[in-house]
Amino acid sequence: MKNEMFSNKDLKNLILPLFVEQFLLMFVGIADTFVVSFSGEADVSGVSLVTSFNTVLIFLFTALSSGGAVIISQYIGKQDKKEASRSASQLLLISILISIALSALILLFKDQLLHLLFGKIEPDVMHACESYLIITTFSLPALAVYDAGAALCRSIEKTNATMYISAVTNLLNIIGNCIGVFVFHLGAAGVAYPSLITRMLSAVAVTAYCFYPKLPVTYRLASLIRWDGSLQKKIMGIALPNGIENGIHQLVKVALSSMVALFGTYQIAANGVAQSIWSLASIMGLAMAPVYTTVIGQCMGARDIDAANDYFKKLNKITLVLSIIWNIFVFAITPLIIRYSAISAEAKSLVIWLVLINNIFNGLAYPFAGSLGNGLRAAGDVKFTMLTSISLTIAARLFFSALFGLVFGWGVIGVALGMSMDLVFRGIIFIHRYHSQKWTQFHLI
């Protein structure tokens, strides 16, 4: 490849920290649930229920930061660092405004929200929900600010910075969880306060770093305090479709959870354990997505279509190989993970089958259904990827899960296969879209 924009070392320096950061993010989530489990079933239930709601908000901020990262990366590729800095500053501004507005709405209508989401639950569970929701809601602006800073760091290939910040704050989070639950006996609040504190520390650290004047692209105070409608439109043009897509995905996920609840206790238990292992298996694909955003975004910003095609091919190969290796590894350690799990032997056997099905399709199809789709978005092909993903989430994921799971009577095995059909069809369509070269026709900046 002539005049490489990204050497193999550059790509390695992008991928490795992102993988570590995703692993730490998943690990601290498991630690939260594990530590609070010593506080009683009510606190575990409260944290689990509110976490499912908070996940929707996390995806919202991820969509917003992804929109900003695409625009920042394209300006960097265009060699327009001034506009890249203005875009980063505007991303921070809109992240602050949206997160504060959402936090205020949640706190104002928390009672109505909790009853709408969870209905009539036991008083002690509701108390845990309310406590955890209030505290974590105060941390949302810090989370949004961190995501905005992380988007800038990834766009300028400084993923080491966010990895180190994540490593330190996640360690502090786990220590804080232990203190909150075992020392102060705060229950659900004992794992909520450490999340609030460490998110604030992460936000301060990454923001301070992003103001560092020696970085190629930085936050600028003048751009931060002044609304730029033109840049905001460009950012939201990527963020809104991505946010809608993630929102539909979460709604279908809730529908599938309700479907699984019909299959009996041991299948529900097996599905719950399998999902935690699926989360581990998904790390590689999630880590590669921002790499596509940075690399393809910069190529398209420079209007170097040949380079974009070359890097698409290179990243597709890297993602596929790493994804297969990682999914094989996760499947190999699954028996060790479930050995001491408090579920029946029948459920443990079912977990093995569920992980096998997921990891085969996750390893072979997700690199194209997920990561390649991120590259198309970075090129500006946003509406097509959104419509494809939403359509298949409903027409394939939901339809085939109901067909295999309910109509054919295959239970959670059928749901796992139905979810995999979504990845297969989406991967095929995105591969065809890439080869059509229609993604080269978009101009975001």
N, C-alpha and C positions, 0 to 999 in steps of 0.2 A: 504494500500500500504506500503510495507516494505521499510525502509530506504528512506523516501521521499526526493527527490532532491528539490522539491518545495512544501512547505506547502500551505494551503489555504490562509494564510496571505501573503505569498510570491506572490501568484497569484494575490491577491487583490491589492498588492502594485505595481504590473506590470500593471494591467488592468486599474485601476482608473486614474493614471496620463496620460496614453496613450489616454484614452477617452477624458479627459479634453484638452489635447494638440490638438487632432483632431478637437474638437469643437471650440477652439480658432482660429485654422487655417482657418476653414470655416467662422467663424464670421468676421475675419479681411478682408477676401475676399469680403464679403457682404458690409462691411464698406467702402472699397475702391470704389466700384461701387456706393454706396449711396452718399458718399461725392462728388465724381466727377460729379454726376448727376446735382449738383447745378451750375456746370461750363458750361453747355450747351451740346447739343446733339452731337456735333462734338467730344468733349473730351470723352464723354461716349462711343461713337462708337469706337474711337481710342483705348481706354483702353481695351474695350471688345474684339476687333479684335486681338490685340497683346497678350492679356492674353490667347487666345486660342492657339497661337503658343508657348507661354512660358510654357503652361501646358505640352506640349510634352517634353520640356527640364527638367521640374520638375520630370516627370515620369522617365526620363533617369537617373537622379541623385538618385532617389529613388531605381531604379533597381540596380544601382552600390552599394549603401549603403546596400541594402538587401543582395547582394552577399557577401559583407564583413562581415555582421552580422552573416550569416550562418557559415562562416569559423571561425570567432572569437568564436562563441558559441560552435562549435564542439571542438575546442582546450581547451576551459574552461571545457567542460565535460570530456575531456581526462586528466584534471589536468595539462595541459602543459601551464602555464601562460606566459612563455617566448615566445612561439610561438604565443599565443593569442595576446600578446603585439606587436610582430613583424607584425602580420596580420593587427592589427588596424592601425599601423604606415604606412604600405604599402597601406591600403585603403585610408588614408589621402593623401598620395603622389599621387596616381593615380587620386584621385578626384580633386586635385589641377591642375595636368597636363591637364586632359581632359577638365575641366571647363575653364581654361585659353585659350586652343586651340580653343574651341567652341566660346568663347567670341570674340576672335580675328577674327575668320572667319565671325561671324555675323556682327561685326562692319565694317569689310573690304567690305563686300558685302551687306550692309544693304539696299541700294537702289534697287538692283536687287531682293533681298529677298522680300521686301515689295510689289513690283510690281508683283512678281510671286504669292505671297499669296493672295493679295487683288485686283490686277488688277487696273482698272481705277476708283478710288473713288474720292470724292470731295476733293479739295485741303486742306481745313481746317481739314478734317478727316485724310488725309495723314500726315499733319503736326503733329497732335496729335499722330498718330501711330509712326512716326519717333522719336519724343521726348520721348515717353514712352518706345519704344524699346531700344534706346541708353542707357538710364539711367538704366533700369532694366537689360540690358546685362552686365553692369559693376558690377552688384550685383551677377551674376551667380557663380563666384568663392567662394564668401562668403556663398552662399546657399549650394554649394557642400561640403564645409568645415564643415558647420553645420550638414548636413546630415551624414557625416562620423563620427562626434563626437556623434551624436544621436544614430547611429548604435552601437557604443561602449558602450554608457550608457545603452542601452536596453539589450545588451548582458550580462552586469554585473549587471543587475537588478537595475540600478540607474535611473529609469524613472522619479523620482521626480525632478532630476536636470534639465532635458530638459523641464519638465512642468513649473517649475518656470521661466526658461529663456524665454520660449515661452510666458508666461503670462505677464512678464514685457515688453518684446520687442513688443508684439502685442498691448499693451496699448499705448506705445510710438508711435507706427505706426499710430494708430487712432488719437492721439493728433497731430502728425505731418501732417496727411492728412488734418485735420481741419485748421491748420496754413497755409499749402501750398495753399489750395484752397480759404479759406475765408479771410486770412490776406494778403498773397502775390499774390493771384489771378494768380497762375501759371498754372491752368488748369490741363492737363494730367500729366505734370511734378510735379505738387503739390502733387500727390499721388505716383509718382515714386520715388522721393527723399527720403521720409520717409521709403519706402521699402528698398532702397539701404542702408540707415543709419542703420536701425534696423537689416537687414541681416548681416551687418558687425559686429554690436554689438553682435548678437547671435553667430556668428562664433568665435569671440574672446573669449566670455564667455565660450562656450562649449569646445573650444580647451584648454583654461587655466585649466578648470576643468579636462580634460582628461590627462593632464600632472601631476596631483596631485599624488605624490608618494605613498600615503597611499591607493590608489585604488588597488583592486586585479589585474587589468589589466590596463595598461596605455600606452600613447604614449611614444615612446623612440626616442630621437633625432638621435641616431646612425642608427636606422632602417629607419628613415624618410628620411635621405639624401642619402640612398643607395638602388638602385633598386634590388629587389629580384624577379627574373623571375619565380621561382617556386611558390611562394605565389601569385604573380599576376595572374598566370595561374589558380590557384584555385579560386581566387576571381572572375575573369572574366568568369570562367566556370559556375558560378551561375548568374552573372550579365548580360552577353550577351543574353542568352535565355529569361531572364526576361525582358530585354530591348526590344527585338524584339517583344515579346508578347504584351507589353504595346504599342509599336509603331503601331502594326496592329490594336489594339483596338481603338487607337485614330483615325486612318484613317477611320475605319468603322463608328466611331462616327461622323466624318465629313460627310461621305456619308449619314448617317441617317438624319443629319441636313438638307442636301440638299433635301432629300425626304420630310421631314416635310414642307419645304418651298413651296411644291406643294399643300398643303391642305387648303390654305386660311388664312385670317388674324386672325380670332378668334381662330383657332386651333393652329396657330403659337404662338400667345400670351399665350394661355393656356399651351402649351408645355414648353414655356420659364419659366413661373411661376412654373410649376410642376417640372422642372429640378432642380430649386433651393431648392425645398422641398425634392426632391430625394437625393440631396447632404446631407441634414440634416439627412435623414433616413439612409444613408450609413455609418455614423460615427462609429457606433458600430462595424460593420464588419471590417472597416479599422483599428480600434484600436486593435482588436483581432489578426490581422495578425502578427504583430511583436511579440506577446506573443507566438504564435506557433513557430516562428523562434527561439526564445531564449530557450524555454522549450524543444522542440523536437531536436533542434540542440545540446543542451548539453547532452541529453540522448543518441543521436547517437554518439556523440564524445566519450562518455564513453562506447559505444557499449553495452548499457543496453537496449536490445530490449523489454524486459518485461516492463520496466519503460516507454519506448516510447509508447507502446501500451496502457498502463494504462492512461498516460497523454493525448494521442489522445482522448480516450473515455471521459475523464473528461473535456477536453477543448471543445470537440464537444457539450457536454451537456450544459456547461456554455455559450458557444457562442450562441447556439440555444435559450436558455431561455432568455438571455439578448437581443438578436436580436428581438425576438418576442415582448417582453415588450417595447423596444425602438420604434419599428415600429408602434405598437398600439398607443403609446404616440404621435408620430409625426403625425399620421393620425388624432388623436383626436384634435390636435391643428391646423390642416390645415384650418378649417373654420375661425379661428381667424387670421391666417396669411394672408389669401386672402380677408378678409372682406374689408380692405381699399385699396386693389389693384386697380389700374386704368385700369381695364379690364371689359368687358361686363358681364352681369349676365350669359349669355350663356357660356362664357369662364370660369367663376368661377365654374359653374356646371361641366364643362368638367375637370377642374383641380382636383376636388374631385374624379372623376372616375379614372383619371390617377394616382393619389397618392394611391388610394385604390389598383389598380392593381399592381403597383410597390411594395408597402409595404407588400402585401401578399407574393409575390415571394421573395422579399428581406429578409423578416423575416424568411421564411421557407427554402429557397434554398441557399441563399448566404453564410450562415455559412459553407456549404459543398462545394459550387462552388468557394468560395473565400478563407476563412480562413483555411479550411482543406487542400486546394491546397497549401497554404503557408507552412503548416506542412510537406507535401510531398517534397516540394523543400528543406526545411531545412534538410531533411533526405538524400538529394542528388538526388532525383527522378526528375531531372530538365527537361530533354528532353521530357519525357512523358507529364508532365504538360504543357510545352510550346506547343507541337504539338496538344494536346487536346484543349487547350484554343484558339489557332490560328484557328484550324479547325472549332470549334464551333462558334467562333466570326463571321466567314464568312458563314459557312454552316447553322447555326441556327439563329444567331442574324440578319444577313443581309438578308438571304433568307426568314425567316418567317415574318420579318418586311415588306419586299416588298410584300409578298403573302397576308398578312392580311391587310396591309395599302393601297396598290395600287390595287391588283387584286380583293380582296374582297370588297374594297372600305370603309374600316373601319377607314381610316384616322389615326390620332395620337393614337387612341385607339389600332389600329392594330399594330402600331410601338411599343407601350408599351408592348403588348402581345408578339410580336416577340422577343424583347429584353429579356423578361422573359423566353422564351423557351431556350435561351442560358444558363441561370442559372440552369434551371431544368436538362437539359441533362448533363451539366458539373458536377453538384452536384452528379448525379447518377453515372457517370463514376468515379469520384474521390472517392466516397464511395466504389465502387467495387475495385478500385485500392488499397485503404487502406486495405480492407479485404483480398486481394490477398497476402499481405505481401511482394510483390516484392520490395517495397521501403526499406526493411531491407537489401537488398543485396548491397547497394551502399556504397563506402568508399571514402569520400572526402579528408581525411587527413591521 
